[in-house]
Amino acid sequence: MTINTPIVRTASAKDIEAMGKLFEAAFDEPYGAAAIADLLKPPSAWALIAETSDPEGILPVGFLIGSTAADEAEILSLGVSPGYRRKRVGVALLNFMVHHAKSKGAEKFFLEVAADNAAAIALYGAAGFKRVGLRRNYYKRRGGIFVDALILRRDSI
């Protein structure tokens, strides 16, 4: 499937339902629109949404939820619709996120990623993130299996 270059913009309240659906498609954990809305309640939180056009119109294909405090930004969640992975949606979200968080004063960027998520680890590594820590048994998979989380950091470039 060929897609147009994704367009990333700051998400609004009207995007919460779409982000909830994207989250449920992208991850094992059920985390719908209500949970997304809760993540976005603190004044430090913000969200981005990636969209592309298809024959049906504008289609949301990825999202990023972040938070900024002092000179640090944290990616709380980044998800891409399974049919749009490896099509530069994640790259577009990360690039926009860096500029967005820098505009809010961030100079350091953090995230956690499942240790078994090779594609995401490669994405973040290509974006300059380095491993700085580990959280044992952090993510719960279907079937009750737990997976470690890698803590990654990138300093402003």
C-alpha positions as CSV (number, residue, x, y, z in Angstrom):
1,M,0.0,0.0,0.0
2,T,1.4,3.4,-1.0
3,I,0.4,6.3,1.2
4,N,0.8,10.0,0.9
5,T,3.3,11.6,3.2
6,P,1.5,11.7,6.6
7,I,0.6,15.2,7.9
8,V,1.1,15.6,11.6
9,R,-0.8,18.2,13.6
10,T,-1.6,19.0,17.2
11,A,-4.6,16.9,18.2
12,S,-7.7,18.4,19.7
13,A,-10.6,17.0,21.8
14,K,-12.3,16.0,18.6
15,D,-9.4,13.5,17.9
16,I,-9.7,11.6,21.2
17,E,-12.1,8.9,19.8
18,A,-9.8,8.3,16.8
19,M,-6.7,8.1,19.1
20,G,-8.5,5.6,21.2
21,K,-9.3,3.4,18.2
22,L,-5.7,3.7,17.0
23,F,-4.4,2.7,20.4
24,E,-6.6,-0.4,20.5
25,A,-5.4,-1.4,17.0
26,A,-1.7,-0.8,17.8
27,F,-1.3,-2.3,21.3
28,D,-2.3,-5.4,23.3
29,E,-3.7,-3.4,26.2
30,P,-7.3,-2.1,25.9
31,Y,-7.0,1.7,26.2
32,G,-9.9,3.5,24.7
33,A,-10.9,7.1,24.3
34,A,-11.7,7.6,28.0
35,A,-8.2,6.6,29.0
36,I,-6.7,8.8,26.3
37,A,-8.8,11.7,27.6
38,D,-7.5,11.0,31.2
39,L,-3.9,11.1,29.9
40,L,-4.6,14.5,28.4
41,K,-6.1,16.1,31.5
42,P,-2.9,17.5,33.0
43,P,-1.9,20.9,31.6
44,S,1.5,19.5,30.8
45,A,0.1,16.9,28.4
46,W,-0.5,17.2,24.7
47,A,-1.1,15.0,21.7
48,L,-0.3,14.8,18.0
49,I,-2.2,13.0,15.3
50,A,-0.8,11.8,11.9
51,E,-3.2,11.7,9.0
52,T,-3.1,10.7,5.4
53,S,-5.6,10.9,2.6
54,D,-7.1,7.9,1.0
55,P,-10.1,7.4,-1.4
56,E,-12.5,7.8,1.6
57,G,-11.0,11.1,2.7
58,I,-8.6,12.0,5.6
59,L,-7.6,9.0,7.6
60,P,-6.0,9.1,11.1
61,V,-3.0,6.7,11.0
62,G,-1.0,7.4,14.1
63,F,-0.8,9.4,17.3
64,L,1.6,10.5,19.9
65,I,0.8,11.6,23.5
66,G,3.4,13.5,25.3
67,S,4.1,15.7,28.3
68,T,6.5,18.5,29.0
69,A,7.8,19.7,32.3
70,A,10.7,22.1,32.8
71,D,13.2,21.1,30.1
72,E,12.1,17.5,29.7
73,A,9.5,15.9,27.4
74,E,8.2,12.4,27.7
75,I,6.5,10.4,25.1
76,L,3.7,8.6,26.9
77,S,2.5,6.7,23.9
78,L,3.1,6.5,20.2
79,G,1.0,4.3,18.1
80,V,0.6,3.6,14.4
81,S,-2.2,1.8,12.7
82,P,-0.9,-1.7,11.8
83,G,-1.5,-1.2,8.1
84,Y,0.6,2.0,8.1
85,R,3.6,0.8,9.9
86,R,7.0,1.1,8.2
87,K,5.6,3.9,6.0
88,R,7.3,6.8,7.9
89,V,4.3,7.7,10.1
90,G,6.3,7.1,13.3
91,V,9.2,9.2,11.9
92,A,6.8,12.0,11.0
93,L,5.3,11.9,14.5
94,L,8.8,11.9,16.2
95,N,10.0,14.8,14.1
96,F,7.0,16.9,14.8
97,M,7.2,16.0,18.5
98,V,10.7,17.2,18.9
99,H,9.9,20.6,17.4
100,H,6.6,20.8,19.4
101,A,8.3,19.9,22.7
102,K,11.2,22.3,22.0
103,S,8.7,25.1,21.6
104,K,7.6,24.3,25.1
105,G,11.2,24.4,26.4
106,A,12.2,20.8,26.3
107,E,15.8,19.9,25.7
108,K,15.7,16.3,26.9
109,F,13.3,13.6,25.6
110,F,12.4,10.3,27.3
111,L,10.2,7.3,26.6
112,E,9.7,3.7,27.5
113,V,9.5,1.0,24.9
114,A,8.8,-2.7,25.2
115,A,12.1,-4.7,25.0
116,D,10.5,-7.1,22.4
117,N,9.4,-4.3,20.1
118,A,12.3,-4.4,17.6
119,A,10.6,-2.1,15.1
120,A,10.0,0.7,17.7
121,I,13.5,0.3,19.1
122,A,14.9,0.8,15.6
123,L,12.7,3.8,15.0
124,Y,13.8,5.5,18.2
125,G,17.4,4.6,17.7
126,A,17.4,6.1,14.3
127,A,15.9,9.3,15.9
128,G,18.8,9.5,18.3
129,F,17.4,7.9,21.4
130,K,19.8,5.8,23.6
131,R,19.0,3.3,26.3
132,V,19.4,4.7,29.8
133,G,17.5,2.3,32.0
134,L,15.2,-0.7,32.3
135,R,11.9,-1.4,34.0
136,R,11.4,-5.2,34.6
137,N,8.0,-6.8,33.7
138,Y,6.5,-3.4,32.8
139,Y,4.2,-4.2,30.0
140,K,1.5,-6.9,30.2
141,R,0.8,-8.9,27.0
142,R,-2.2,-11.0,26.1
143,G,-2.0,-14.3,28.0
144,G,-0.6,-12.6,31.1
145,I,3.0,-12.5,29.8
146,F,5.1,-9.6,31.1
147,V,7.8,-7.8,29.0
148,D,10.5,-5.4,30.2
149,A,10.5,-1.8,29.2
150,L,13.7,0.0,28.0
151,I,14.0,3.6,29.1
152,L,15.4,5.7,26.3
153,R,16.7,9.3,26.2
154,R,17.6,11.8,23.6
155,D,19.1,15.2,24.2
156,S,18.2,18.1,22.0
157,I,20.1,18.3,18.7
